[in-house]
Amino acid sequence: MSLYDDAVLVLKGYEGQEELCQSYLDHLAAYPDGMWKACSAGHVTASALVIDPEHDRVLLTLHRKLRMWLQMGGHCEPEDVTLRAAALREATEESGIPGLTPLPGGPVRLDRHPIPSPCNWHFDVQYAVLAPRDAEHVISDESLDVRWFAYDEVADVADDSVVRLLEATRLRLGA
């Protein structure tokens, strides 16, 4: 199964955000290359919110280009076999934390957002992952900083997309 096929299956099985989810499926139907950064009409990305083992903090990255605190994530790569694997790879690369564990179930949220040229849109499929105990993060080349934030601090540093992802993740965790 290709990453494209996995994305279509994941999106068809996703519950919630029906209109937005359909826009993802419509995009992929219109653009067979819609998984890849080269698709200038927009492309699917994969991200993951890193949660600490006690479920009271999240690890955010200060994105080098955007200069915003965000969850870990980015473009799909040819070696990614699933969206979940792409999100886990991105979270591991950007946090430097080995042994991240995806939360059960599919994506936590979807978030489509405009980006500067040469591409129009990111169709982000958002997951959540748990960090192992005593995890130590590092700052990647894509980040200016990486830092843990208590849940109640996130709204003060991050945009609404990250806040919504945290809320949906907390619901998934049963918090």
C-alpha positions as CSV (number, residue, x, y, z in Angstrom):
1,M,0.0,0.0,0.0
2,S,1.3,3.5,-0.9
3,L,1.4,6.4,1.4
4,Y,-1.3,8.0,-0.8
5,D,-3.5,5.0,-0.3
6,D,-2.9,5.0,3.5
7,A,-3.8,8.7,3.6
8,V,-7.1,8.1,1.8
9,L,-8.0,5.2,4.1
10,V,-7.1,7.2,7.2
11,L,-9.1,10.1,6.1
12,K,-12.1,8.0,5.1
13,G,-12.0,6.4,8.6
14,Y,-11.6,9.7,10.5
15,E,-14.5,10.7,12.6
16,G,-15.3,14.4,13.0
17,Q,-14.5,17.6,11.1
18,E,-16.5,16.1,8.2
19,E,-16.4,19.1,5.8
20,L,-12.6,19.6,6.4
21,C,-11.9,15.9,6.0
22,Q,-13.8,15.9,2.7
23,S,-11.7,18.8,1.5
24,Y,-8.6,16.7,2.2
25,L,-10.1,13.8,0.2
26,D,-11.1,16.1,-2.6
27,H,-7.6,17.5,-2.8
28,L,-6.1,14.1,-3.0
29,A,-8.5,13.0,-5.7
30,A,-7.7,16.1,-7.7
31,Y,-3.9,15.9,-7.2
32,P,-2.3,12.4,-7.2
33,D,0.9,14.1,-6.1
34,G,-0.9,15.8,-3.2
35,M,1.1,14.0,-0.6
36,W,4.4,15.7,-1.6
37,K,5.9,19.0,-1.0
38,A,6.3,19.5,-4.8
39,C,2.5,19.8,-5.2
40,S,2.1,23.6,-5.5
41,A,-1.7,23.4,-5.0
42,G,-1.0,22.2,-1.5
43,H,0.1,18.9,0.1
44,V,-0.6,16.7,3.1
45,T,1.7,17.0,6.1
46,A,1.9,15.0,9.3
47,S,2.5,16.3,12.8
48,A,2.4,15.1,16.3
49,L,1.9,16.8,19.7
50,V,4.4,15.3,22.2
51,I,2.8,14.7,25.6
52,D,4.9,14.0,28.7
53,P,4.2,10.7,30.6
54,E,2.3,12.4,33.4
55,H,-0.1,14.0,30.8
56,D,0.4,17.5,32.1
57,R,2.9,19.1,29.7
58,V,3.5,19.3,25.9
59,L,6.7,19.7,24.1
60,L,6.6,22.5,21.5
61,T,9.2,23.7,19.0
62,L,9.9,27.3,18.2
63,H,9.9,26.9,14.4
64,R,12.9,28.5,12.8
65,K,11.1,29.9,9.7
66,L,7.7,30.7,11.1
67,R,9.0,31.9,14.5
68,M,6.0,30.3,16.2
69,W,5.6,27.6,18.9
70,L,4.2,24.6,17.2
71,Q,3.8,20.8,17.5
72,M,6.4,18.7,15.8
73,G,5.7,18.0,12.2
74,G,6.3,18.5,8.5
75,H,6.4,17.0,5.0
76,C,5.9,13.4,4.1
77,E,8.9,11.6,2.7
78,P,9.2,8.8,0.2
79,E,10.3,6.3,3.0
80,D,7.1,7.0,5.0
81,V,4.7,4.1,4.6
82,T,1.8,5.6,6.7
83,L,0.7,9.0,7.9
84,R,1.2,7.8,11.5
85,A,4.8,6.8,10.6
86,A,5.4,10.2,9.0
87,A,4.1,12.0,12.1
88,L,6.2,9.8,14.4
89,R,9.3,10.3,12.3
90,E,8.8,14.1,12.3
91,A,8.2,14.1,16.1
92,T,11.3,12.0,16.7
93,E,13.5,14.1,14.4
94,E,12.4,17.5,15.7
95,S,12.4,16.5,19.4
96,G,15.4,14.3,19.5
97,I,13.4,11.9,21.7
98,P,13.6,8.2,20.8
99,G,10.8,5.8,21.8
100,L,7.8,8.1,21.3
101,T,4.6,6.1,21.4
102,P,1.6,7.2,19.3
103,L,-1.8,7.4,21.1
104,P,-4.2,4.6,20.1
105,G,-6.6,5.4,17.3
106,G,-6.1,7.5,14.2
107,P,-5.4,11.2,13.9
108,V,-6.5,13.5,16.7
109,R,-7.3,16.5,14.5
110,L,-7.0,17.9,11.0
111,D,-5.8,21.4,10.4
112,R,-5.7,23.1,6.9
113,H,-3.7,26.3,6.9
114,P,-2.3,28.6,4.2
115,I,1.5,28.8,3.8
116,P,3.7,31.2,1.9
117,S,4.6,30.5,-1.7
118,P,5.4,28.4,-3.6
119,C,2.7,26.2,-2.1
120,N,-0.8,27.3,-1.2
121,W,-1.9,25.0,1.6
122,H,-0.8,22.4,4.2
123,F,-3.4,19.8,4.8
124,D,-2.0,18.7,8.2
125,V,-3.0,15.4,9.7
126,Q,-2.3,15.7,13.5
127,Y,-1.5,12.9,15.8
128,A,-0.4,12.8,19.5
129,V,2.5,10.8,20.9
130,L,3.6,10.1,24.5
131,A,7.2,10.7,25.5
132,P,9.0,8.0,27.5
133,R,9.9,8.7,31.2
134,D,13.1,10.8,31.6
135,A,13.0,11.8,27.9
136,E,15.6,14.4,27.0
137,H,14.9,16.6,24.0
138,V,17.3,18.3,21.7
139,I,17.0,21.4,19.4
140,S,17.0,20.3,15.7
141,D,18.2,22.4,12.8
142,E,14.5,23.3,12.1
143,S,14.0,24.9,15.5
144,L,15.2,27.9,17.4
145,D,14.1,26.3,20.7
146,V,12.3,23.2,22.1
147,R,10.5,23.5,25.4
148,W,8.0,21.8,27.7
149,F,4.9,23.8,28.5
150,A,2.2,23.1,31.1
151,Y,-1.2,22.6,29.5
152,D,-2.4,26.0,30.9
153,E,0.6,27.8,29.3
154,V,0.0,26.7,25.8
155,A,-2.7,29.3,24.9
156,D,-0.2,32.1,26.0
157,V,2.5,30.9,23.6
158,A,0.9,29.1,20.7
159,D,-1.8,29.8,18.1
160,D,-5.3,28.5,18.2
161,S,-4.4,25.5,16.0
162,V,-2.1,24.1,18.7
163,V,-4.6,24.9,21.5
164,R,-7.3,23.0,19.6
165,L,-4.9,20.1,19.1
166,L,-4.1,20.0,22.8
167,E,-7.9,20.1,23.7
168,A,-8.6,17.2,21.3
169,T,-5.5,15.3,22.6
170,R,-6.7,15.7,26.2
171,L,-10.1,14.4,25.2
172,R,-8.4,11.4,23.6
173,L,-6.5,10.8,26.9
174,G,-9.7,11.0,28.9
175,A,-8.6,14.2,30.7
